[in-house]
Amino acid sequence: MENSGILLVDDEPAYRAIVAALLPAIGVVDIAGNGADAVAAVRARRYDLILADIEMPGRDGYQAVADLRAAADWAREIPIIAFTTLGPTAGEQHFIDRGFDGLLSKPFAASDLIALARRWLPVELPVIPEGDRASQLADLLGREAADAMIDRMRINLLEAVEAIDAGGDERALGHRLGGLAGTLGFPALSAAWLALEHGGIALWPTARAITEETIVRLAVRNQAGFPA
């Protein structure tokens, strides 16, 4: 079977684009949106590294890692990294005890992902300096693609506000949007949504206020022709 580099198991399109842009030296970054698709990919190709989200449709990451280990002989030894906003008290050891080899926490900076790849992969990778995540995103993806990604986040925020106001699951939405906002360069927004994930609906007024402020700021900038 062909060696294809990295398999990313995640249902969020923004993470797929960012990971693929950050790791071009490895070659192919294959994508699976759920555990079943990941197992099919592992049966078709050999990978050097697998990044797997925990909260996914269908079988979650804890179940998926066991399925992946059993899908091919080589997968018993391949590094599989938990790629998640979850922050258990035991930290990385929590995931190692459940079949993973390590942890890449969301939100993450470009340098976080590069450092992880350097640890596990026998390839040369570029040095990504620490800095503003939004600027890094524009440098990696191009300004137009980065702006489009951030505008999609603005739409996702609008939909999430409407959903929570209508009684939707604030913890699941906090999980999804908290990690994404941090990776795209919105630390205050990220902290508010991640707090919502762990603290529940009592924290919604604060998260809602920060979200509305961010939505207005992004809309004003876009209308004025400034980068998001």
Secondary structure per residue as TSV (DSSP state, phi and psi in degrees):
chain	resnum	aa	ss	phi	psi
A	1	M	-	360.0	148.1
A	2	E	-	-73.4	141.0
A	3	N	B	-85.5	124.3
A	4	S	-	-117.4	11.1
A	5	G	-	88.9	-108.8
A	6	I	E	-117.5	142.1
A	7	L	E	-112.3	122.6
A	8	L	E	-104.5	122.2
A	9	V	E	-108.7	101.0
A	10	D	-	-162.3	140.9
A	11	D	S	-96.2	6.6
A	12	E	-	-101.0	114.9
A	13	P	H	-57.9	-34.4
A	14	A	H	-63.1	-42.5
A	15	Y	H	-63.7	-36.9
A	16	R	H	-60.6	-46.2
A	17	A	H	-65.0	-41.3
A	18	I	H	-67.9	-46.4
A	19	V	H	-62.9	-43.7
A	20	A	H	-62.8	-36.4
A	21	A	H	-72.8	-31.6
A	22	L	H	-78.9	-22.9
A	23	L	-	-120.5	48.2
A	24	P	G	-68.3	-24.7
A	25	A	G	-67.4	-20.0
A	26	I	G	-81.4	-24.6
A	27	G	-	108.3	-128.7
A	28	V	-	-73.3	134.1
A	29	V	E	-113.6	103.4
A	30	D	E	-82.6	153.4
A	31	I	E	-121.7	136.5
A	32	A	E	-132.2	133.2
A	33	G	S	-88.7	-6.7
A	34	N	S	-159.9	173.7
A	35	G	H	-63.8	-38.4
A	36	A	H	-63.9	-43.1
A	37	D	H	-66.2	-33.8
A	38	A	H	-65.1	-43.0
A	39	V	H	-61.7	-42.3
A	40	A	H	-61.9	-39.3
A	41	A	H	-65.2	-41.9
A	42	V	H	-66.3	-33.2
A	43	R	H	-71.6	-21.9
A	44	A	H	-93.8	-29.6
A	45	R	-	-141.2	161.2
A	46	R	B	-100.1	137.0
A	47	Y	-	-116.9	157.6
A	48	D	S	-88.5	-24.0
A	49	L	E	-159.7	140.7
A	50	I	E	-125.1	129.6
A	51	L	E	-107.6	124.6
A	52	A	E	-129.2	123.5
A	53	D	-	-64.7	160.1
A	54	I	S	-96.1	-50.4
A	55	E	S	-92.3	101.7
A	56	M	-	-134.5	163.1
A	57	P	S	-62.1	146.7
A	58	G	S	74.3	-130.7
A	59	R	S	-74.4	129.4
A	60	D	-	-76.0	178.9
A	61	G	H	-63.6	-32.9
A	62	Y	H	-64.0	-40.3
A	63	Q	H	-73.8	-38.2
A	64	A	H	-64.6	-37.8
A	65	V	H	-64.0	-36.4
A	66	A	H	-66.6	-41.5
A	67	D	H	-62.6	-40.6
A	68	L	H	-66.5	-41.9
A	69	R	H	-60.3	-34.9
A	70	A	H	-86.1	-9.2
A	71	A	H	-76.6	-24.6
A	72	A	-	-157.6	149.2
A	73	D	G	-58.4	-42.1
A	74	W	G	-66.5	-24.7
A	75	A	G	-72.8	-11.5
A	76	R	G	-68.2	-25.5
A	77	E	T	-111.7	-13.2
A	78	I	S	-68.9	142.9
A	79	P	-	-67.6	125.4
A	80	I	E	-118.8	122.1
A	81	I	E	-110.6	130.4
A	82	A	E	-70.6	130.1
A	83	F	E	-124.5	92.5
A	84	T	E	-156.7	160.3
A	85	T	S	-86.6	-10.1
A	86	L	-	-62.1	137.3
A	87	G	-	-130.6	71.1
A	88	P	-	-64.0	158.1
A	89	T	T	-57.5	-37.5
A	90	A	T	-76.0	-5.9
A	91	G	T	64.4	-140.5
A	92	E	H	-57.4	-34.6
A	93	Q	H	-59.8	-31.9
A	94	H	H	-55.5	-43.1
A	95	F	H	-78.9	-35.6
A	96	I	H	-61.4	-39.8
A	97	D	T	-65.6	-16.2
A	98	R	T	-110.7	20.3
A	99	G	T	104.1	-5.2
A	100	F	-	-87.0	167.1
A	101	D	S	-103.8	-11.9
A	102	G	E	-179.5	-170.5
A	103	L	E	-140.1	133.7
A	104	L	E	-119.1	108.4
A	105	S	E	-78.6	140.7
A	106	K	S	-97.2	140.5
A	107	P	S	-73.1	154.2
A	108	F	-	-130.6	152.0
A	109	A	-	-92.1	161.4
A	110	A	H	-54.5	-41.3
A	111	S	H	-64.9	-28.2
A	112	D	H	-64.5	-46.0
A	113	L	H	-68.1	-41.8
A	114	I	H	-62.3	-42.7
A	115	A	H	-62.0	-40.6
A	116	L	H	-64.6	-43.6
A	117	A	H	-64.4	-39.1
A	118	R	H	-60.8	-36.3
A	119	R	H	-67.5	-39.5
A	120	W	H	-105.4	-15.5
A	121	L	-	-116.5	139.9
A	122	P	S	-86.3	56.6
A	123	V	S	-136.2	158.8
A	124	E	-	-86.5	130.7
A	125	L	-	-127.1	151.1
A	126	P	-	-67.9	152.9
A	127	V	-	-83.3	124.0
A	128	I	-	-105.7	111.7
A	129	P	-	-69.0	152.4
A	130	E	-	-64.9	149.1
A	131	G	-	171.6	-169.0
A	132	D	-	-65.7	127.5
A	133	R	H	-68.7	-35.3
A	134	A	H	-64.8	-39.7
A	135	S	H	-67.0	-40.8
A	136	Q	H	-60.0	-41.8
A	137	L	H	-61.6	-43.4
A	138	A	H	-64.2	-39.4
A	139	D	H	-65.1	-37.8
A	140	L	H	-78.3	-43.5
A	141	L	H	-99.9	-16.6
A	142	G	-	95.0	146.1
A	143	R	H	-60.2	-42.0
A	144	E	H	-64.4	-46.2
A	145	A	H	-65.9	-39.4
A	146	A	H	-64.9	-43.0
A	147	D	H	-63.6	-39.3
A	148	A	H	-64.5	-38.6
A	149	M	H	-65.4	-42.6
A	150	I	H	-69.0	-35.1
A	151	D	H	-66.4	-35.8
A	152	R	H	-63.7	-36.2
A	153	M	H	-63.0	-40.9
A	154	R	H	-58.4	-42.7
A	155	I	H	-65.9	-41.2
A	156	N	H	-60.8	-38.2
A	157	L	H	-64.5	-44.3
A	158	L	H	-58.5	-44.5
A	159	E	H	-66.5	-37.6
A	160	A	H	-68.1	-40.3
A	161	V	H	-59.9	-46.2
A	162	E	H	-61.4	-42.0
A	163	A	H	-66.0	-44.0
A	164	I	H	-68.6	-40.0
A	165	D	H	-60.6	-27.0
A	166	A	T	-91.3	6.2
A	167	G	T	99.2	15.6
A	168	G	-	-70.0	173.3
A	169	D	-	-78.1	98.7
A	170	E	H	-66.8	-28.8
A	171	R	H	-70.2	-44.1
A	172	A	H	-65.4	-42.0
A	173	L	H	-67.7	-36.8
A	174	G	H	-61.8	-41.1
A	175	H	H	-60.0	-48.0
A	176	R	H	-69.2	-49.7
A	177	L	H	-80.5	-27.1
A	178	G	H	-64.2	-49.2
A	179	G	H	-66.0	-41.2
A	180	L	H	-64.4	-44.8
A	181	A	H	-61.5	-39.9
A	182	G	H	-66.3	-42.0
A	183	T	H	-66.1	-33.2
A	184	L	T	-84.7	-2.0
A	185	G	T	102.1	29.9
A	186	F	-	-125.4	77.7
A	187	P	H	-63.8	-41.1
A	188	A	H	-66.5	-42.8
A	189	L	H	-62.3	-43.6
A	190	S	H	-59.2	-48.0
A	191	A	H	-60.8	-38.8
A	192	A	H	-65.1	-43.2
A	193	W	H	-75.0	-35.5
A	194	L	H	-67.4	-36.1
A	195	A	H	-63.9	-37.0
A	196	L	H	-63.4	-39.9
A	197	E	H	-57.5	-42.5
A	198	H	H	-93.5	-25.9
A	199	G	H	-101.3	-13.5
A	200	G	-	82.7	-168.6
A	201	I	G	-65.3	-20.6
A	202	A	G	-61.5	-24.7
A	203	L	G	-93.2	2.3
A	204	W	H	-62.9	-40.3
A	205	P	H	-56.5	-41.8
A	206	T	H	-67.7	-47.3
A	207	A	H	-61.9	-38.3
A	208	R	H	-65.5	-42.0
A	209	A	H	-64.0	-44.7
A	210	I	H	-65.5	-38.2
A	211	T	H	-65.7	-45.9
A	212	E	H	-62.7	-39.8
A	213	E	H	-62.3	-42.2
A	214	T	H	-66.7	-43.1
A	215	I	H	-59.6	-45.2
A	216	V	H	-63.5	-43.7
A	217	R	H	-62.5	-43.1
A	218	L	H	-67.2	-40.2
A	219	A	H	-64.4	-42.2
A	220	V	H	-63.1	-44.7
A	221	R	H	-63.7	-41.7
A	222	N	H	-65.4	-41.4
A	223	Q	H	-65.9	-30.7
A	224	A	H	-85.0	-5.0
A	225	G	T	86.1	13.3
A	226	F	-	-90.2	155.8
A	227	P	-	-63.5	144.6
A	228	A	-	-72.4	360.0
